[in-house]
Amino acid sequence: MPESALPLAGLKVLDISSFIAAPAAAVVLGDWGADVVKIEGPDGDPNRRIMTDSANYPKAAVNYPWEMDSRNKRSIVLDLKKPEARAALDRLLKWADVMIVNFPPLVREKLKLSYEDIKPVNPRLIYASLTGYGETGPDRDRPGFDATAYFARSGLLDAQRYEGGPPGVPGPAQGDRATAMALVSSILMALIHRMKTGEGSWVGTSLLGNGLWACGVIAQAALANAYLPHRPPPDRPRSALGNIYRTSDDRWLQLTIVAEDKMWPPLARALGHPELLTDPRFAETVERRKHSADLAAIMGKAFESNTYAYWLKALSAGGITFGVISRPQDVPHDEQAVACGAIVDTEIPDLPRTLSNPIRLGFAAQRIAHPAPGLGQHSDEILREVGLEAREIAALKSTGAVK
């Protein structure tokens, strides 16, 4: 499919954001055809260096975080602290359809990048903002990352820990990528609104709001004054049929059986323990849960007697709902992830495969990933496109406003 046929072809996006959630939203728009111009300060987006700066990022020969979060973008360097850069930015704002920003509200106000500052320049512009804790309220100006706002503040980390143990620390950017999809959704709604009215608008989302949405069952229960104690360990689960088990080859399986009375007989037979079906401790759901520690011990011993390959066949034959707990090293060999389009080929020489965004369209295939830009790689090209002449570009560079 030619890129001109992609659903967002012709859409012009300014990505004035850093790190992950907001730039990842811009990536998704670019995947579906938008022309994304990334505006960076003189030092560049810190995400260019996150792999080496963070102790929690796996190290590789290729800068995979930057490639993933900036593919198919063009880069221009504007020092927005310099007044000369503002005139160039205004030209870009008049050119653009969408502006994505994730500076905290106070910083936006200081740089005159609030929606109220931008709207007079281009009333049709869609202004999409990403914050840690929201645009209003006592914590609106607090800096937020996904670990602090999405996971910690929302209750997700506490909801997932075992009793007596500390909260787990999330992997890098897990909440950022989920939040990016909410920002994409808000932008698409604003585009529909503009089609109907001709008006631009402000739209946005927050890491906290998305974390609470992800923690919906537990958070909504709390709003109804319902709580559970911290999760008991796997050797005495709330339900042995909703528990994790280790196989003989050190793989972990997650059983998630909702209709317990229906699925208990095929599970007992798959485990090689049909006699459990006549054991009064396990006859009904209420009794099984009352004796969950006893049942978990029996099931744990059964699972440890065979390999994952054996249980994959045995449980699948019985229609048992389960999943293997994949390790990161399993991802490159996951045939299903390739088949469903979650892992795709690229045109990036050092990174031949990448993760695609999770949207699938029956009428279009997303743009193939091309290399992320160097810092300021397209500054001259972009400024020429919005009408600046060579002497004007040279003057901007002489002041340090453009690089």
Secondary structure by P-SEA (a helix, b strand, c coil): ccccccccccbbbbccccccaaaaaaaaaaaaccbbbbbbccccccccccccccccccccccaaaaaaacccbbbbbbccccaaaaaaaaaaaaaccbbbbcccaaaaaaacccccccccccccbbbbbbbcccccccccccccccccccccccccccccccccccbbbbccaaaaaaaaaaaaaaaaaaaaaaaaccbbbbbbccaaaaaaaaaaaaaaaaaacccccccccccccccccccccccccbbbbbbbbcccccaaaaaaaaacccccccccccccaaaaaaaaaaaaaaaaaaaacccaaaaaaaaaaabbbbbcccccccccccaaaaaaccccccccccccccccccccccccccccccccccccccaaaaaaaacccaaaaaaaaaacccc
